[in-house]
């Protein structure tokens, strides 16, 4: 989260934090900032994914977890391809696709979890 905070800041402190991780290559710093910014939500998404998967597995509903994983994989591939074809850089495309896939998977898992409770 410290890196996410540093990336979101445009002052010298934020740049210094980023440089401490990757060095002084200004072109690289400029290239990774959008990727780091997009990926700041990933830890939250992984936590939601793991918790929801755990609930479903404890109920013996592994088929729902597998279904959500397949849907997420499809979204990852489609969004990656579309983003690259739209002219985005590879790392940025992958970051956006990963966030979209995680979001879809978490929504699918929550939907599957709620479907049994009704």
ABEGO torsion letter per residue (X at the ends): XAAAAAAABABAAAAAAAAAAAEABAAAAAAAAAAAAAAAAAAAAAAAAAAAAAAAAAAGBAAAAAAAAAAAAAAAAAAAAAAAAAGBBAAAAAAAAAAAAAAAAAAAAAAAAAAAAX
